Amino acid sequence: MRGIPVGVLVEGHTPEQRSHPFRIPHVFVPFDSSCAALSMLLEGIQSQKADIEHALHQSGAVLLRGFEVLTASDFNDVLEAFGYDNFVYNGRGTVKKAIIGRVFTANEKPVHLPIGFHNEMAYQLKTPSKVMFYCDIEPPEGAGGATPIVQGHIVYQRLKKEMPEFLKMVEDKGLTYIRTLCNDPSAKNSWQEVLQASTKEEAEKKAKEGNNRIEWNQNGTASLFMGPRIGTKFCKSNGRKVWFNNIGSTYGLMLTSPPGEHGISFGDGTPLNEEFLAACKRIMEEEKVAFKWHKGDVLIIDNDAVLHAREPSRPPRKILSGLAAN
C-alpha cells in the first residue's frame, strides 16, 4: 500500500484481518481522539477519498472504526460525504426497511437466521457498485452476528483448482434463480409485491423487462425464473476474474425455507447438485474474514470484488446499509 499522509484517517488493524496479499478488510481509524468526531470523519472522507478508494481497490473492503457515527442520520451523512451516486434499492428479493435518506436496514429477517455468501442483488441485471454497512447496535459479546466477507477472486481460484468442470458450467451456462411466489397481495413473498404488479399480464411484462419469466401454477402460486445471470465476471477495480453470484445465499434459503420456495439451476435449467452447492459453501467458509462489529463501524464493500454474508446472532443486533451506483 502506498504511504498515507498523516490526516484524519490513519491505518489501523483488527485481529481478524487476512492478507491475499493485501489486508482484508483494510482498516482506517482516527489519527487521535480529536479526529473521532463525525465532522472530522466527513472532512477526512473528502480530503483522503483517494486513499480510501486505493485501499478499497486493493482489498475489496474498507472498515472505518473508532469514529463517532452514532445514528442512522450520521451514517447517511457518511454516505453523502463520499459523493457516490445513490443506487435505488428496488430488488424486493430481500425485505429491507427505509430509515432515513439513503439508509435502509440491511435485512429484516430475524437475527438468529444466517444468510449465505452473495454479491448484492446478483440475481438482477443491474447491481450496485458498492455496499456500505453501519453498526447501529452491536451484537452482545459472544453472540455471533458478524458480517463475514470473502474475496471473489480467491473463491474463483479455489474453484478453478478444485472443481474446474463445475466452474466451466457456471461460466458457459450462467445461473437462474427460482422463487415460488404466493397469490396474496398483502404478503411480502407474493408475485404482486415482488413484481409490483396488480394483474398477471402486468407481472409477465415486469418479469420480461428484467430478463426474467414467470410461470403460473395450478395451486395459485407463481414461479419466477430470474436469469440466466452471470456466475463470474471480470472485476475492473482489481483486474481479476471473480466469483459473482447468489449461490451461497440461495443455497442457504433452500436449506431453511419450505421445500420448493427457493431454487437455483444452470441457465439451461439443469439443477445444481448438492455436491457443488456444498463445496461452494465450504470454500467460502474457509476463506472468509469475520470481524466482530463495534458500535459506529462503517464497512465499505466493493460489490464486484467481495461477497458478504450474515452469521446468526442473539438480539439485539442492528446493521444498516446503503448502496452506491458508482
Buried (B, 14 or more C-beta within 10 A) or exposed (E): EEEBEEBBBBBBEBEBBBEBEBBBBBBBBBBEEEBBBBEBBBBBBEEBEEBBBBBBBBBBBBBBBBBBBEBBEBBBBBBBBBEBEBBEBEBEBBEBEEBEBBBBBBBEBEBEEBBBBBBBBBBBEEBBBBBBBBBBBBBEEEBBBBBBBBBBBBBBBBBBEEBEEBBEBBBEBBBBBBBBBBBEEEEEBBBBBBBEBEEBEEBBEBBEEBEBBBEBEEEEBBBBBBBBBBBBBEBEBBEBBBBBBBBBBBBBBBEBBEEEBBBBBBBEEEEBEEEBBEBBBEBBBEBBBBBBBEEBBBBBBBBBBBBBBBBBBEEEBBBBBBBBEE
